[in-house]
Amino acid sequence: MAIRNLNLMNSKFFNSLFKKETKKTNLHPHNSILVNKLKLLCKQNNYLIYENITLYHRDDHIFISFMILDPFRGIYLLEDKSWDYNELNSHKIEKRPNAQKSKDSLSYENTSNFIQKKIDEVIHNYSINIFNFLLTQNLSLANYEHLEDEKKTLLPSEKIIFNNTNDDEILSKLKSVKNESFHMPDTEILMASLLTQFLILDLDGSVKLASDEQQKFILNRDYDVESLDGLSLSGKTSALMLKSILLKLEDRNTSVTIIEPTTLSCDLVKASLMNLVEYSIVSVDITSVSVITPQKFKESQVISDYILCDDSNLLEEEFLDYLLSIKNRSKISLINSKHEVDINFKLTNKFQKHDLKIEFIKSNPLAKLVKLLLEYTKLEKSKKILIICNNTTKPSILKCLNVSLKEKMVVLDSSKKIIDQDSSSIFLSDINSINAQRADIIIILDIYELSQDELGYAINLANEKVYLIYELECDNINTLKTIFKQ
């Protein structure tokens, strides 16, 4: 039997129920021995546990104290109650179809319905098993046995984790709800789809769950100035966007500004924000999140509650000084900060594609580039190609390729909006203008001039393959060959 919506009430003193403090050990749920035991068991058995998390769907939300995901069974919802034997024994327990969650009630059914609706609409028609359990940090099994049979029917012991339930018994109760199934959806996709605030949606449509490091940054509110540092493609901009969305979900009246280095990167971030909101089906007015360049920000003279500055290491020192001067009026987040700040978060993982192909080509760069492009333009299905070189090489490439290729090659201009860029499948850019650009094929020239971080960033922009073309061996080439074991 599952525990559904129940209310604990005193038939004579309903209006004054629990207004007075009862004499009991008042442990904070997250520090109780029972909860800490449960956390350790989850870690040992590869279960994911989420505490004090809010789920958002459309214009609604629901708070969940404890949620556990068993990758082979489903979701466990656990309500932690401080009820002791005397309270349960002296109060009436009854079912209420629409009971709202409070300290005096259980409302699993509402929560289960919310989760199932979210999964149905985001993942599309996938029914997941949701199991309900009660944590009673002030009730033992021995005391429970003395309750009336009617109360024990409404609160079955197999759905209760008592304060003296041992590890083996806890696991047995969790696992007894259902046999293991190998037809569960991917754990990462499932949890990311449920937790909008941790949903990373890649440009190729793949879904990822924000890492623990990213989640800490997204949830942090206790700061004047914070920074988020990490290697290229470690998910810094994704974390920044998710933080801005969560701020608006928490309070739609909160003002949020994102600062991007170029007009083009502003447009790309706006598009990504819109895609995130549409995929996760939440009511956020993305137009209320201002995404602007440093110049536009200074011109506007508008101070937001939260300012999130992407790629701050690429911005002028004068602008950063101005930004830090308003920290008493705004909470400021700096991505890759050059300054010492109150709180610093670091991302240590990279979202490197395991199937990305890397080819090193020692040849005349211009001649090889022409040959490669001619081969790709003959394909029935066109590929988006991004060529990266220095500004000295650009004119030679344009002159040669505009004669050799039928399709026009477009030089990326980061000062223009996406809509103002010419249409093509072949783009030419220097390293400073590729912010957040993605392409099927990346071709990199002038490799000796780039830093390892710049090369790493450029390589990770490719969806399928990267060509590194060079005439002479150099330290960068040797390092990359070592990294990619070639």
Secondary structure, 3 states (H helix, E strand, C coil): CCCCEEEEECCCCHHHCCCCCCCCCCCCHHHCHHHHHHHHHHHHCCCEEEEEEEEEEECEEEEEEEEEEECCCEEEEEEEEEEEHHHHHHCEEEECCCCCCECCEEEHHHHHHHHHHHHHHHHHCCCCCEEEEEEEEECCHHHHCCCCHHHHHHCCHHHEEECCCCHHHHHHHHHCCCCCCCCCCCHHHHHHHHCHHHEEECCCCCEEECCHHHHHHHHCCCCCEEEEEECCCCCHHHHHHHHHHHHHHHCCCCCEEEECCCHHHHHHHHHHHHHHHHHHCECCCHHHEEEECHHHHHHHCCCCCEEEECCHHHCCHHHHHHHHHCCCCCEEEEECCCCCCCEEEEECCCCCCCCCEEEEEECCHHHHHHHHHHHHHCCCCCCCEEEECCCCCHHHHHHHHHHHCCCCCEECCCCCCHHHCCCCCEEEECHHHCCCCCEEEEEECCHHHCCHHHHHHHHCCEEEEEEEEECCCCHHHHHHHHHCCC
